Amino acid sequence: MTASNHFAESKRIRIAFASTNGKNVDRQFGAAERFYIWDVGTDSAATVETVAPCSECDKRDDRMAARAHLLDGCAIVYSTQISVPAAAKLAKRHVYPMRVEPSTPIGDAIHALQTVLQGNPPPWLRKAAGVGINGDPIGDSSFSE
């Protein structure tokens, strides 16, 4: 069994999008008023929830850490821009920051990710999924079966 077959058979990845309208990625990570969370598989995708940083969280000394905590369980967060310190805080939580052009349609980003999942995903994505090179399960992941 190949890694791509394992994705197709049993894995969905949780993705966050920094967006004002749920249709386009149009916010910087640190300025996003809400994140739209999706479960994405190789041939399907569904909105799961919308989460918003609390105003008290943004008043804390480390508001980027609070935002990163908000996205626990996601493997990737898409935004138009992210600072190096914020990206590091996400990485500590095993969330991969993905920068895209402003107004990128969420559907286009999902389709591009599905194309990667259908082929040979890069090692960081296989690791996030808990899927080894041969499709064998490894470690903890941001995926549900």
C-alpha positions as CSV (number, residue, x, y, z in Angstrom):
1,M,0.0,0.0,0.0
2,T,1.4,3.4,-0.9
3,A,1.1,6.5,1.3
4,S,-1.3,8.1,-1.2
5,N,-3.5,5.0,-1.1
6,H,-3.5,5.2,2.7
7,F,-4.6,8.8,2.5
8,A,-7.4,7.9,0.1
9,E,-8.7,5.1,2.2
10,S,-8.7,6.5,5.7
11,K,-7.3,10.0,6.4
12,R,-8.7,13.5,6.5
13,I,-6.6,16.5,7.4
14,R,-7.8,19.5,9.4
15,I,-7.0,22.8,7.8
16,A,-7.6,26.4,9.0
17,F,-8.1,29.4,6.8
18,A,-7.7,33.1,7.9
19,S,-10.7,34.7,6.2
20,T,-13.3,37.4,6.8
21,N,-16.0,35.7,4.7
22,G,-15.2,31.9,4.6
23,K,-14.7,32.0,0.8
24,N,-11.3,33.6,0.4
25,V,-8.0,33.6,2.3
26,D,-7.8,37.4,2.9
27,R,-6.3,38.0,6.3
28,Q,-2.8,37.9,7.9
29,F,-2.5,35.4,10.7
30,G,-2.1,38.0,13.4
31,A,-5.0,40.1,12.2
32,A,-7.5,37.4,11.5
33,E,-10.8,37.9,13.3
34,R,-11.8,34.3,12.6
35,F,-10.4,31.0,11.2
36,Y,-12.6,28.7,9.1
37,I,-11.7,25.1,9.9
38,W,-12.2,22.4,7.3
39,D,-11.7,18.6,7.2
40,V,-10.0,17.7,3.9
41,G,-9.6,14.3,2.3
42,T,-8.3,13.3,-1.1
43,D,-11.7,13.7,-2.8
44,S,-13.9,15.5,-0.4
45,A,-13.9,18.5,2.0
46,A,-16.3,19.9,4.6
47,T,-16.4,22.9,6.8
48,V,-16.2,21.8,10.5
49,E,-16.3,25.1,12.5
50,T,-15.4,28.7,12.7
51,V,-13.2,29.8,15.5
52,A,-12.3,33.4,16.7
53,P,-9.6,34.6,19.0
54,C,-11.1,36.0,22.1
55,S,-10.5,39.7,22.8
56,E,-8.9,38.8,26.2
57,C,-6.5,36.4,24.4
58,D,-5.4,39.2,22.1
59,K,-4.7,41.4,25.1
60,R,-2.3,38.9,26.6
61,D,1.5,39.4,26.3
62,D,1.7,36.5,23.9
63,R,-1.3,36.8,21.6
64,M,0.3,34.7,18.8
65,A,0.7,31.8,21.2
66,A,-3.0,32.1,22.1
67,R,-3.9,32.1,18.4
68,A,-1.7,29.1,17.8
69,H,-3.4,27.3,20.7
70,L,-6.8,28.1,19.1
71,L,-5.7,26.0,16.0
72,D,-4.6,22.9,17.9
73,G,-5.6,19.8,15.9
74,C,-5.0,21.6,12.5
75,A,-2.1,20.4,10.4
76,I,-2.0,23.6,8.2
77,V,-3.2,27.2,8.5
78,Y,-3.5,29.3,5.4
79,S,-3.1,33.1,5.6
80,T,-1.9,36.0,3.5
81,Q,1.1,36.7,5.7
82,I,2.6,35.5,9.0
83,S,5.5,36.7,11.1
84,V,8.5,34.4,11.8
85,P,7.7,34.4,15.6
86,A,4.1,33.4,14.9
87,A,5.2,30.7,12.5
88,A,7.5,29.3,15.2
89,K,4.7,29.2,17.7
90,L,2.5,27.3,15.2
91,A,5.4,24.9,14.5
92,K,5.8,24.1,18.2
93,R,2.2,22.9,18.0
94,H,2.8,20.9,14.8
95,V,0.7,23.3,12.7
96,Y,2.3,24.2,9.3
97,P,1.8,27.8,8.2
98,M,1.0,28.2,4.5
99,R,1.2,31.7,2.9
100,V,-1.0,32.4,-0.1
101,E,-1.8,35.4,-2.2
102,P,-4.5,37.7,-0.9
103,S,-8.1,36.7,-2.0
104,T,-7.0,33.1,-2.9
105,P,-10.3,31.2,-3.0
106,I,-10.5,28.6,-0.2
107,G,-11.8,26.1,-2.7
108,D,-8.7,26.6,-4.9
109,A,-6.4,26.0,-1.8
110,I,-8.3,22.9,-0.9
111,H,-8.1,21.5,-4.5
112,A,-4.4,22.1,-4.6
113,L,-3.9,20.3,-1.3
114,Q,-6.1,17.4,-2.5
115,T,-3.9,17.1,-5.6
116,V,-0.8,16.8,-3.3
117,L,-2.6,14.2,-1.1
118,Q,-3.5,12.1,-4.1
119,G,0.1,12.0,-5.3
120,N,3.2,11.6,-3.1
121,P,2.8,14.0,-0.2
122,P,6.0,15.6,1.2
123,P,7.5,14.1,4.3
124,W,6.2,16.8,6.6
125,L,2.7,16.2,5.5
126,R,3.0,12.4,5.8
127,K,4.4,12.9,9.3
128,A,1.6,15.3,10.3
129,A,-0.8,12.6,9.0
130,G,0.9,9.9,11.0
131,V,1.6,8.0,7.7
132,G,5.0,6.6,6.8
133,I,6.4,6.2,3.3
134,N,4.8,2.8,2.9
135,G,1.5,3.9,4.3
136,D,2.2,2.4,7.7
137,P,0.8,4.4,10.7
138,I,3.4,6.4,12.7
139,G,3.1,8.7,15.8
140,D,0.4,11.1,16.7
141,S,-1.3,13.2,14.0
142,S,-3.9,15.9,13.2
143,F,-6.0,13.4,11.3
144,S,-9.0,11.3,12.2
145,E,-9.9,8.0,10.8
